[in-house]
Amino acid sequence: MAYKPETKYAYYIRGRNIAVVEWKEGEWVSPTESITEGLMLEFSTIPFIPTDESSDLDVSETLAQALIAYLKSKRFEQVGEMEAMMFYHKEFLKWVDIDSNNKIKAVRKVTPTFSSAIK
């Protein structure tokens, strides 16, 4: 299927399936041509929004520590204890920095090891 800029495509997700649709004659329909060169989709996730105070947040342990420090910082700011607020704000920044440094920023190359290789 050749790229045609005038053709509009969209997708929707139902369960664990992704469906691609094409805008044709005023409605969304399944594409009528084959996709031979591949398919690129761009999407973002919708974050989990807690419904109450007992909801669990899906964050790493490091970010959980950062959240705790942030909440303590804001609480001390509300009551006017600026020294404690600054301490916990620095702790918050430290945990966020640790979390960002823990992320892999390069491509990993996996090489198989053969135990039966000739030496």
Secondary structure, DSSP 8 states (H G I E B T S, - for coil): ----TT--EEEEEETTEEEEEEEETTEEE--SS---S-------------SSTT------HHHHHHHHHHHHHHHHHHTT-HHHHHHHHHHHHHHHHHHHHHS--S--------TT---
